[in-house]
Amino acid sequence: MHTVTAIITCRNESHNIEAALQSVGWCDEILVIDAFSTDDTVEKAKKYTTKILQHEYLSPALQKNWAIPQASYAWILILDSDERITAELKNEIQNILQQEKIGFEAFWIYRKNYFLGKEIKYSGWQRDKVIRLFKRDICRYEEKQVHEEIVTKGAIGKLKNKMLHYTYKDIFHYLEKWDRYSTWGAQDAAKKNKRPTLFHFVIKPAFRFFKHYIIDLGFLDGIAGFIICSLAAVGVFMRYAKLY
């Protein structure tokens, strides 16, 4: 059976960290990478693992790429503090790790997303998937600020069961995160020497709302769906405004 290290990155996640750690308690090793929390995140994490490292947070990709080599085992299961591994997903992962030869270097995992206490089934989130299970020595995150993802030359599989993702504590948390992500998105665009035009300020935000609310059936998610789709459009506008 192949062994696996669970990695959870966090900062001031006192409200999330215990549930996340409980969901990976079956892993062979649990490694917490804390970005110098000022709340009791670390104290709560100590109930579940002694392997807690602190590292300055610069971006999601840089933090995770620093964390990966710290793991003792060849397979990595990496989570954010607001994500949970379900019992069904745990069993699926364990069945894969029990195979003598695993035919993939990494695995996509779909996420079941919750927003304001409601499961979001549409609004562009229905296709949400991330690579969270992968081989330590050949996989790393692409070093960009927003929507970082694992890069590997090997084959990537897909798991059937979903992980849970409790995206935002409240609307203020959502706005704060969009502000941060739009800044990072502008920085990524600046590195590519992109310059915004009226098209980026008007058409792209409008199309983002139309795509998520109409094409992706966001209206079926009710008020929560309308908020998500509206703020997605605002996020696009903010990114180009900051780039300008």
N, C-alpha and C positions, 0 to 999 in steps of 0.2 A: 504493500500500500504506500502511495506517495504521501509525504508529509506537507503540511501547509501552515504558513504564518498568516495570521490576520493582522492587518495594519489599519489603524484608525487615526486619522489626523484630526486635530481639534484645536479650538481656542475659545474659551468662555462658553463651553457647551454643557454646563452643569445640568440643564434640563433635558439633555439628549444622551449624554455619554453612557449612563448605566444601561439603558435599553439597547443601545448599539453593542455594548460589550457583552451583554447577556445573549444576544443573538449569535455571537461567534464563540461562545464558551466551549464549543466542541473542537475548536481548532487546536493544533499541536502547540502553537505558540501565539501569544497575543502581544502585539507591540503597539503602544500608544505614542504618537508623536504630537507633543503639545507645543503650541506657539506662545509660551509664557502667559498662560491664562491668569487672569486676576480674580476669578471667582474660585469656587471649590471643585472645578473639573478634575484636577489632578488628585485631590483627596478621594473623590468618588471612584476614580479609575484604579486607585491602589487596592480597592476591594477585589478586583478581578485579575490584576496582573502586577508583577514587580518590574516589568520591562517598560518603563516610561522614560522617554527621551524628550528633551526640550530643544527646539531649533527655531531660529528666527524665521517668520513667515514673510516671504516676498511675493509668491504667487502659488496657485494650486499645483502647477506642474513642477516647479522647483522644489516645493515641499515634499511632494510624493517621490520625486526622483532621488532626493536625499534619503528618504525613508527606506526605499526598496533594498539597497545593499545592506541595511542594518538587520535584515531578516535572516534567521538561521536556516530556513528551509527553502527548498527549490521552487515550491509553488507559493504564490501570493494571492490572498483574498483581501482586497483593499476596500475600505468603506469610508464614507464621510459620516460624521456623527449623527446626521439626520436620516441615515439609511439603516434598514434592518434586514437580516437574513431570516426568511420564514422556515418553518420546519420542513416544508416540501422542497424548498431550494437547498436546504442543508442536506437532505437525503440525496438529491440529485448530484450535488457536488461530491459527496462522499462516495457515491457509486462510480463517478468518474475517476476519483483518486485511487480507488481499489483496482482499477484496470492495470495490467502489467505494462502495457504500452498505451499512452494517450496520444491520439492522432492529431491533436491540436496544440498550439503553443499558447493560446489565449482563448477566452470565451466571452461573448457578448451576453449581458444579462439585462432583460427588460425590466423597467421599473413601473410599479403601481404608485402613482403620485397622489398626494393629498394636499389640499390647499384650503385654509380656513375651516378645517375639520371635515372637508368633503372630498371624496374620491373624485378625481378629475379623469373622465374617460375620453374626452375629446380635446378641443382647444389646441391641437398640435402636439399634445403630450402623449397621445396614444401610441406613438412610434418611439417613445423615449427609451433608449438603450445605451448602456455603457459597458466598457470592458473592465471587469472587476476581478476576474480570476485569470492568472497568467503566470508564466515561468519567470522567475526572478532574474536569471542571468541574461536573457535575450530580449526583454521588453522594457521600454522606458516611455515616459510621456513626452509628447511633442512640446517643446518649450515655448508655449504661447500663453498669453494671459487669460484668455476666455475659451471655454469649450475645449479644454485640453483633452487629448485622448492618447491611449497607448499606441505606440508604433512598434510593429514587429514585421519581420520578413516571413515569418512562419504562417501556417494556416490558422484561421480563427473560426471557432465553432460558436453555436448559439445554444443557450440553455432554455428549457421549456418553461420553468417556473420563474416567477417575478420576485424581485426584491421590493420592499416597501420603502417609500421615500416621502418623508414628512417635510415638505419643502420649506415652509415659512411659518414662524410662530404667529405672525399677524401681518396686517397690511403694512405697518411701519417697517417691519423686517423686510418685506418684499421690496418696498421703495428704497431702503438702504442698500439692499443687494443689487438692485438694478442700477443705482447710482455708481456703485463700485464696478460693476460689470461694464457699464457704458464707458467708464474711464479706461479700463483695461482694453476694451475693444478699440477705442480711439488710439491707444498706444500701439496696439498691434497693427492698425491701419497706417499709422504714421511711419512705422518701420518699413512698410511697403510703398511709401511715398504716395499714398492715396490723397486726393484732394476732393472735398465734397462740392457738389453743385446743387442747384435748386431741385434737381431730380432726387438727390439723396434726402433732402429735407421734406419734400412733399410726397413724391410718388412712393418711395420705398416704405415709409411708415404707414401710408394708407394701404399699400398692398399687403404689408405684414398683418394688419388688422383684418383685411378682407380674407386673406388666406386662412388665418387661424379661426376666425369667427364663422365664416361661411363655408369655405372648402373643407376645413377640418372639423366642422360641425360644433364649434365652440358654443353656439347658442343652446345646444342640448345640455350644457353644464350649468345653465341658469345664470344667476348674478355672478357667481364665482368665475364662470367662463367669460362673461363680459369683462370683468376686471382683468383677468389674465390676458385676454386678447388686446385690450386697450393699453395696458402697461407694456406689453410686448412692442406695440407701435411706438409708444413714448420712449422706450429704451433705444429703439433704432434712431429716433430723432436726437436723443441725447448723445448718442455715440458720435454722430456726425457733427453736432453742434460743438462738442468738445474737440473734435478733430480740427474744426474750422479755426 
